[in-house]
């Protein structure tokens, strides 16, 4: 595990981490009943609405 504050703190060597995170999104969405679609959101920095300073992805949608 590696702590990354936000998107702007990613390094080239973090590409595998980001890929794993993005590939996990559809799995989490499906497990939460979002089979008709969903959207993702990554807040970056205080100006971007980030309140929790570790890189994370919001998965937004309504169960079918």
Secondary structure in CASP SS format (residue, H / E / C, confidence):
PFRMAT SS
TARGET T0000
AUTHOR 0000-0000-0000
METHOD secondary structure of the structure
MODEL  1
X C 1.00
X C 1.00
X C 1.00
X C 1.00
X C 1.00
X C 1.00
X H 1.00
X H 1.00
X H 1.00
X C 1.00
X C 1.00
X H 1.00
X H 1.00
X H 1.00
X H 1.00
X H 1.00
X H 1.00
X H 1.00
X H 1.00
X H 1.00
X H 1.00
X H 1.00
X H 1.00
X H 1.00
X H 1.00
X H 1.00
X H 1.00
X H 1.00
X H 1.00
X H 1.00
X H 1.00
X C 1.00
X C 1.00
X C 1.00
X C 1.00
X C 1.00
X C 1.00
X C 1.00
X E 1.00
X E 1.00
X E 1.00
X C 1.00
X C 1.00
X C 1.00
X C 1.00
X H 1.00
X H 1.00
X H 1.00
X C 1.00
X C 1.00
X C 1.00
X C 1.00
X C 1.00
X C 1.00
X C 1.00
X C 1.00
X C 1.00
X E 1.00
X E 1.00
X E 1.00
X C 1.00
X C 1.00
X C 1.00
X C 1.00
END
